[in-house]
Structure formats: structure tokens, C-alpha cells
Amino acid sequence: MKKFFKIIFAIVLIIVSATSCTDDTLQSVAEAPAEGKFLLSNSTSEIVLDQKNADKNIAVTLNWDNKSWYGIDTPMTYTIQMDKSDGDFVSPEEVAIATGNNLSLTHADLNAKAFALKLAPGVASKIKVRLKANLKYGALPIYSNVSTLTITPYSTLILKYPMPSELYLQGDAVPSNWGTPVTDVQKMTQIDDHRFGLIVTLTGGKNFAVISAASTWSDPAYVTMEANANPQSSGTFEPRGSATNWGGTPIKSPAATGVYQVILDFTTGIYTVTPAVLMTSPAELYVIGDATTNGWNAPGTAQKFTKVDNNTFTLTTTLKAGKFAFINANSTWSTPAYLGKTDSEPSLAGNLTLNQAPDFAGTSITAPNPGNYTITVNFKSGTYVLKP
């Protein structure tokens, strides 16, 4: 009997050993594909986004092969990742893919991603795009090649109030003292598509309103609905007239008489009144700096502005990374020069100040993303604007 059990035990041991040691055992192991195999392609690489029919028109289509990249037939999740050109996908903008092997983004979709990445509207900027795939629960992620897109976002600017064609300051804080006609000294300059501005002397503790005609009180006029017991450097304004049953009060000027920059922003309905310096328009104007073709050398005629009117200059030129300023002669520097009012002026639209003895004020302006820009400088409002 004992011999019988020994035989049975030997047979079981042989069967178990043979089963565990066979070379024919099939195993399914997920492995990442070889480098250069998991590829993403795009239908176009240069995209100027357009607000017209933005939610219907396709801006770009991203494509990839939809197959078993891990060597086994298993469910996968795809995600498109986007980042700025100098980013490293630490916090990318993402679009999850439910099914299929492509993704089409409308102009509105891509514009929203551009703004999420803090790209400037109207400026051609590069972004990086890649495709991420992973197994269930985010396991074993793999990434495609990185594709580069150059996109120019559009502005989603919405005006709070319609822009008038002209604006003038009127009141006892300005020389007209409520009289008409209002002189050109009190006529504001249209800075861009949503702002008017003017550098002007204001009498302290008085009042001013903003009207759209030089010869008469306009309908509407632009006044404030806020209490003006104390001088204000900023506040809200509204168009008030026959359609609104008039109302409102003039804006209070600062307590001290002086030169101020007055700006009305029609996207926010906010006015600002800040100290400034009067600037006389020069006979000529040039751009200089390491953001320009000639660096800090004499700019040359290619960097000379065209004088549009008594106060406005314009130039289309190429800018690269770096700083720039404005000078009034074809030389390495001029007195005065015209620099950013603060060290943090926006690169696409900001305020200027004089740089001359004895007060060498202002700082050079940081250029936007490299590209071609039309620069407009206005000395009546003390502003500059850059557009691609």
C-alpha cells in the first residue's frame, strides 16, 4: 500500500513539474511602443484664428493611428496636450478623446486654448502639441512626437458702450470752462479699438465731463453716476442722454492742479486720471533697442516712423526678443527719448514718458513675441500700440 502511494505521488509531481516548466506558456504583457512609432500629425501648422463663424469653422485637425500600441488588445485613453513654446507640459491644456483617431478643433476651440495659455490676441505665437495615451487608471502613459503650431488668436473684446467717433473734455477743470467751441487741446485721441486718451492740464478740485461734439453739449455725454465728494483717480462712467433720461454728474478732477493723463475704456466703462507730463510731438521718430534689427546702434531709415498727423507716428517693422524705446533722431540716443512710463508697461499697448535731464524717467519697453508689428505712437495721449 505504501508503495502504491509513492507511485501516485511521483506521477503527480511529474505532471506539476511538466506544467510549470513548459516553454509553451502564453503570457500577455503590455509594453510601450518603440520611440518614433507613436506619431501625431496636424493638417496645418500656420493658423490665423477668425472670430467669424468661429464655432463652426475648423482651424486644425490632429491625426494619429488608432491601434494596439502596447502590443496587446486592451482599452486605451487618448488625450491631446498643449503648452506654450517654452513650456514642458507640466500643466498643459488638455482635450480628452472619447473615440476615434483624430480631433478637429474649431477656431473658437483653439482660441479658448490660446487664451488659457495666456497668448496675446493678434500676435502670432508658437505652441507645442502632443498626444498622450494610457491604459486603465492612467497606467503606463506614452507620448507622441511634439508638433508645433503657430497660431494668431483673435480678441474676444466686448464693448460695454459703443465707441463714439470723437470725444472732448468739457468743464471748469479745463480751459473751456463749459464754453464752446471746445478747442483741439481738449480733444481726446482714439488710442485703439476701445480707448480714448488725452494728456491735459486739469485745475484742481473742479469738474469735467466728456462730450462727443466740440460745438455743443452732446447726446449722450459721458459722466459718472458715482458720488464725487472726494477727488478720484479712477471710477465708472456712463453715456447719459435722452435715451437714459440724462442724469449723472461730471467727474471730479484731482485736488492738485497739474498735468494728467485721462483715459476712458469702453470695454469696462472705467476712466482713469493719473499724473503725467506733456509731450511735444517731435519732427522725427525712430525705434531703437536690442529688439530691433540694428540693436542700440543708430536705427537707420528702415526704423523711422511715418508722421500721420501732428501727434501720431506709425511704423511697420520686425521685432525680436529684447527691449526697445523711441528716439527723435537717427543716432544712438536722443534727448528727449520716449520710454515706458513704468517698468511693467504692457508690450502691446502702454503709456510713455519723457526721458531727459534732469529727470531721466521711464524704462525701455519689453518686446512681445518675435514678429512683424505696426507700431503707433501718439504724443497727445502719451501712448503706444503694437499690432501684428
Secondary structure as UniProt FT lines:
FT   HELIX           2..21
FT   TURN            23..24
FT   TURN            35..37
FT   STRAND          40..42
FT   STRAND          46..48
FT   TURN            52..56
FT   STRAND          58..64
FT   TURN            69..70
FT   STRAND          77..84
FT   TURN            85..86
FT   STRAND          93..97
FT   STRAND          102..106
FT   HELIX           107..116
FT   TURN            117..118
FT   TURN            121..122
FT   STRAND          125..134
FT   HELIX           136..138
FT   STRAND          142..143
FT   STRAND          147..152
FT   STRAND          168..170
FT   TURN            172..173
FT   TURN            175..178
FT   HELIX           184..186
FT   STRAND          189..190
FT   STRAND          195..202
FT   TURN            204..205
FT   STRAND          207..211
FT   STRAND          221..224
FT   STRAND          234..236
FT   STRAND          238..240
FT   HELIX           242..244
FT   STRAND          251..252
FT   STRAND          258..265
FT   TURN            266..269
FT   STRAND          270..275
FT   STRAND          286..288
FT   TURN            290..291
FT   TURN            293..296
FT   HELIX           301..303
FT   STRAND          306..307
FT   STRAND          312..319
FT   STRAND          323..327
FT   STRAND          337..340
FT   TURN            343..344
FT   STRAND          349..356
FT   TURN            357..358
FT   STRAND          359..360
FT   STRAND          365..366
FT   STRAND          371..378
FT   TURN            379..382
FT   STRAND          383..387
//
